[in-house]
Amino acid sequence: MEGIVFYWISWSIWIAVTFLLDKKNKIRYPLSLGVLLIIIGSIYTLDFGEFSISVTALIILSLTYYFIARLRKAGAIYVFICNLIILLAYCSFLLFELFDPVWVVFDRKWMLSIILVYLTLMVHENHLMRILIILMGTLNGEVLFALIIRQYQFPYIVGSLAFLDVVSMAAAVILLWNALEYIAAYLESYVNPLVKEKQNYHE
């Protein structure tokens, strides 16, 4: 069933933000509202001539460009370069899958998610930017793919539930990776002083 992964991850994030995040945190209410709008918008689409796009895709794309616009010029340029890398990788995967599906050797959602996560981790170190890059890159890749296949008269919805499944899986893996990096950094900062203290004691 398409969309089940997206709904499961989205509701999990909403519950964590609403009930686990500190009430004094300024991003708690905007983030909670944003996740709800993304969930609600997933069942609606807008048509622009022969071009169809989900409301959720428009919301995510608008939010990513809003945050990118707040970056300094050099940072924004680098993010757009990273976006181009993810865009081309995503669109290339969809084209190969369409015209030569034999090489998709296991579940496409996991295969595509792993590729996107690997590339995102390679191109940027900042935790928040990784999420923004993978969201913006995949959505722009959706738009490019829709424009390419439009000449073949294939019906396609940008930001469909199948897409949301893939991007939510990839984003969840990146969040998990970010958490592991944070834990590793915390342990390193905690263990190193203890090691130095023991060394000084033995000296």
C-alpha positions as CSV (number, residue, x, y, z in Angstrom):
1,M,0.0,0.0,0.0
2,E,1.5,3.3,-1.2
3,G,1.9,6.0,1.5
4,I,1.9,3.7,4.5
5,V,5.6,4.3,5.3
6,F,5.1,8.1,4.8
7,Y,2.1,8.2,7.2
8,W,3.8,6.0,9.8
9,I,7.0,8.1,9.9
10,S,5.1,11.4,9.7
11,W,2.7,10.5,12.6
12,S,5.7,9.3,14.6
13,I,7.5,12.7,14.1
14,W,4.3,14.6,15.0
15,I,3.9,12.6,18.2
16,A,7.5,13.1,19.2
17,V,7.4,16.8,18.5
18,T,4.0,17.4,20.2
19,F,4.5,15.2,23.3
20,L,8.2,14.8,23.8
21,L,9.7,18.2,22.7
22,D,10.1,20.8,25.4
23,K,7.1,23.1,25.5
24,K,9.4,26.1,25.8
25,N,11.1,25.2,22.5
26,K,10.2,27.8,19.9
27,I,10.1,25.4,17.0
28,R,7.6,23.0,18.7
29,Y,4.4,24.5,17.5
30,P,5.5,25.5,14.0
31,L,7.0,22.1,13.4
32,S,4.0,20.3,14.7
33,L,1.7,22.4,12.5
34,G,4.0,21.9,9.5
35,V,3.9,18.1,9.9
36,L,0.1,18.1,10.1
37,L,-0.2,20.2,7.0
38,I,2.2,17.8,5.1
39,I,0.0,14.8,6.2
40,I,-3.2,16.5,5.2
41,G,-1.9,17.8,1.9
42,S,-0.8,14.4,0.8
43,I,-4.4,13.5,-0.4
44,Y,-4.8,16.6,-2.5
45,T,-3.4,17.5,-5.9
46,L,-3.3,20.6,-8.0
47,D,-3.4,20.6,-11.8
48,F,-1.5,23.1,-13.9
49,G,-2.6,22.1,-17.4
50,E,-1.0,18.7,-18.0
51,F,1.1,19.1,-14.9
52,S,-0.2,17.6,-11.6
53,I,1.5,18.2,-8.2
54,S,0.5,17.2,-4.7
55,V,-0.2,19.9,-2.1
56,T,2.4,18.3,0.2
57,A,5.1,18.6,-2.5
58,L,4.3,22.3,-2.8
59,I,4.4,22.8,1.0
60,I,7.8,21.0,1.3
61,L,9.3,22.8,-1.7
62,S,8.2,26.2,-0.4
63,L,9.6,25.5,3.1
64,T,12.9,24.3,1.7
65,Y,13.4,27.3,-0.5
66,Y,12.4,29.6,2.4
67,F,15.2,28.1,4.6
68,I,17.7,28.2,1.7
69,A,16.9,31.8,1.0
70,R,17.9,32.7,4.6
71,L,21.4,31.3,4.0
72,R,24.4,33.4,3.1
73,K,25.2,33.6,-0.6
74,A,28.1,31.2,-0.5
75,G,26.2,28.7,1.6
76,A,23.1,28.9,-0.7
77,I,25.2,28.4,-3.8
78,Y,26.8,25.3,-2.3
79,V,23.4,23.9,-1.3
80,F,22.1,24.4,-4.8
81,I,25.0,22.5,-6.1
82,C,24.2,19.7,-3.7
83,N,20.6,19.9,-4.8
84,L,21.7,19.5,-8.4
85,I,23.6,16.3,-7.5
86,I,20.6,14.8,-5.7
87,L,18.2,15.9,-8.5
88,L,20.2,14.2,-11.2
89,A,20.7,11.0,-9.2
90,Y,17.0,10.8,-8.4
91,C,15.8,11.6,-11.9
92,S,18.4,9.2,-13.4
93,F,17.2,6.4,-11.2
94,L,13.5,6.9,-12.2
95,L,14.5,7.0,-15.9
96,F,16.5,3.8,-15.6
97,E,13.6,2.2,-13.7
98,L,11.2,3.2,-16.4
99,F,13.1,2.1,-19.5
100,D,15.2,-0.7,-18.0
101,P,13.6,-2.0,-14.8
102,V,15.6,-5.3,-14.8
103,W,18.5,-3.7,-12.9
104,V,16.3,-2.8,-10.0
105,V,17.3,-5.9,-8.1
106,F,15.4,-5.4,-4.8
107,D,12.7,-3.2,-3.3
108,R,12.9,0.1,-5.2
109,K,12.1,2.2,-2.1
110,W,15.0,0.9,-0.1
111,M,17.3,0.9,-3.2
112,L,16.5,4.6,-4.0
113,S,16.6,5.7,-0.4
114,I,20.0,4.1,0.2
115,I,21.4,5.9,-2.9
116,L,19.9,9.3,-1.8
117,V,21.1,8.9,1.8
118,Y,24.6,8.0,0.7
119,L,24.9,10.9,-1.6
120,T,23.5,13.4,0.9
121,L,25.9,12.3,3.6
122,M,28.8,12.7,1.2
123,V,27.9,16.2,0.1
124,H,27.1,18.0,3.4
125,E,28.0,17.7,7.0
126,N,25.4,20.0,8.6
127,H,22.5,18.0,10.0
128,L,19.7,20.4,9.1
129,M,21.1,21.0,5.6
130,R,21.1,17.3,4.9
131,I,17.4,17.1,5.4
132,L,16.8,20.2,3.3
133,I,19.0,19.0,0.5
134,I,17.4,15.6,0.2
135,L,13.9,17.1,0.3
136,M,14.6,19.8,-2.3
137,G,16.8,17.6,-4.5
138,T,14.2,14.8,-4.8
139,L,11.3,17.2,-5.4
140,N,13.2,19.0,-8.1
141,G,14.1,15.6,-9.5
142,E,10.3,14.8,-9.5
143,V,9.6,17.9,-11.5
144,L,12.3,17.2,-14.0
145,F,11.2,13.6,-14.4
146,A,7.6,14.7,-14.9
147,L,8.7,17.2,-17.6
148,I,10.7,14.5,-19.4
149,I,8.0,11.8,-19.5
150,R,5.2,14.3,-20.4
151,Q,6.2,14.0,-24.0
152,Y,5.4,10.2,-23.8
153,Q,1.9,11.1,-22.5
154,F,2.5,9.1,-19.3
155,P,0.3,10.3,-16.4
156,Y,2.4,11.3,-13.4
157,I,1.8,13.2,-10.2
158,V,4.7,15.1,-8.7
159,G,4.9,14.3,-5.0
160,S,2.7,11.2,-5.1
161,L,2.4,8.8,-2.1
162,A,5.0,6.5,-3.7
163,F,7.5,9.5,-3.8
164,L,6.6,10.4,-0.2
165,D,7.3,6.9,0.9
166,V,10.8,7.1,-0.5
167,V,11.7,10.5,0.7
168,S,10.3,9.9,4.2
169,M,12.4,6.7,4.5
170,A,15.5,8.6,3.3
171,A,14.9,11.5,5.7
172,A,14.3,9.1,8.6
173,V,17.6,7.3,7.9
174,I,19.4,10.6,7.8
175,L,17.8,11.7,11.1
176,L,18.9,8.4,12.6
177,W,22.4,8.9,11.2
178,N,22.5,12.4,12.6
179,A,21.5,11.1,16.0
180,L,24.3,8.5,15.9
181,E,26.8,11.2,15.1
182,Y,25.5,13.3,18.0
183,I,25.8,10.4,20.4
184,A,29.3,9.6,19.1
185,A,30.4,13.2,19.6
186,Y,28.9,13.3,23.1
187,L,30.6,10.1,24.1
188,E,33.9,11.3,22.7
189,S,33.7,14.5,24.6
190,Y,32.8,12.6,27.8
191,V,35.3,9.7,27.4
192,N,38.4,11.8,26.4
193,P,38.6,13.8,29.6
194,L,38.3,10.6,31.6
195,V,41.2,9.0,29.6
196,K,43.3,12.1,30.1
197,E,42.5,12.2,33.8
198,K,43.5,8.5,34.2
199,Q,46.8,9.2,32.3
200,N,47.6,12.2,34.5
201,Y,46.8,10.1,37.6
202,H,49.2,7.3,36.6
203,E,51.9,9.7,35.7
